[in-house]
Amino acid sequence: MKDFRIKTLICHVFHVLTHHRLQIDLLNLNNSIGYGSIGSILVKPIHAKKSFGQNFLQDSNICRKIVDFARIGESDTVIEIGPGTGQLTDAILQTGATVYGVEIDTDLIPQLKDRFAAPANPVGARFHLVEADVLELDWNLLIPKKHSPRDVNDSSQQKQIKLLGNLPYNIATRILTRMAEERIGFQSFTFMVQKEVADRILAAPGSKDYGYLTLVLAHRFRREKGFDVAPGAFRPRPKVISHVMQISPYVEPQEEIDYPFFLRLIQTAFRHRRKTLWNNLTGLGIEPDLLRQAFESLRIAPKARAEEISLEVYRSLTRVLSFTP
Ligand code: SAM
């Protein structure tokens, strides 16, 4: 009996050591962030893919801080962009919210399903996995009927959906501009991006960071600065500091402008940053006399640069030049 206990103990110690060693080996592989699992069986290591902008959060305190900052509660429906290995997903689910995770990487799907959607898992009913590219996603199909009276742009819908994501850095600005340009409805969008991108979103007129991204988002959203996250919170470690921030659509009604023209105007205004605003805007193909009158009536200096002009003045320019009453 004693021999048996000793043997069992030795086996156990051996198992712990080899298992631990296996984990360390996997973590030491280039870009490997651990191993996947199906039930209790370990499967192939998960390699972070650069092509999908994968830097996985390892720090559960940071995950909780993000969820707190997003003000997520039990009654919320959250769309998480890129759940990855599920650290942030776990923190969202702990609030009692319902989560729709949109993930492009099919290699991560089995692990996510196993972790959150297994029938025995009490959070299973609140977790839905959508295998899709967020840039191609039909938002109307994503939101289930009970949350979506007609479409996602419906204002009652906007009150219910919160978006959240540690965004893949390589396509973060494309995701954000798509949200704004296509006017996808939601209550708030809390996201992590490279600090340099957050600086561009939060920039004030006159700063070198101020540009198309600032204006396209500022036109529709209130922008809220959040907090920095150091590279050590991720695996693999990114080379840059990250920032968590939030955008939310203005609650008060906004005066309508010719939106496609506004987008063309701000794109053209910043096309060549060294040129004056006037020189850039001649690219719009507008009669010079008309452009001159608009500059005079809005008191824009002839030598002004695009980054010196406020959102309000760009909106006014849109009204004047697109003939929107
Ligand atoms: N949320 C996880 C975390 O915080 O650890 C992962 C964040 S990682 C920076 C970005 C995630 O977005 C990855 O899981 C990646 O596979 C996913 N992703 C990248 N491009 C995507 C796309 N076009 N559509 C949906 N998910 C995408």
Residues whose N, C-alpha, C, O or C-beta is under 5 A from the ligand:
A	BS01	SAM	F52 G53 Q54 N55 F56 L57 I81 G82 P83 G84 T85 Q87 L88 V102 E103 I104 D105 A132 D133 V134 L135 N166 L167 P168
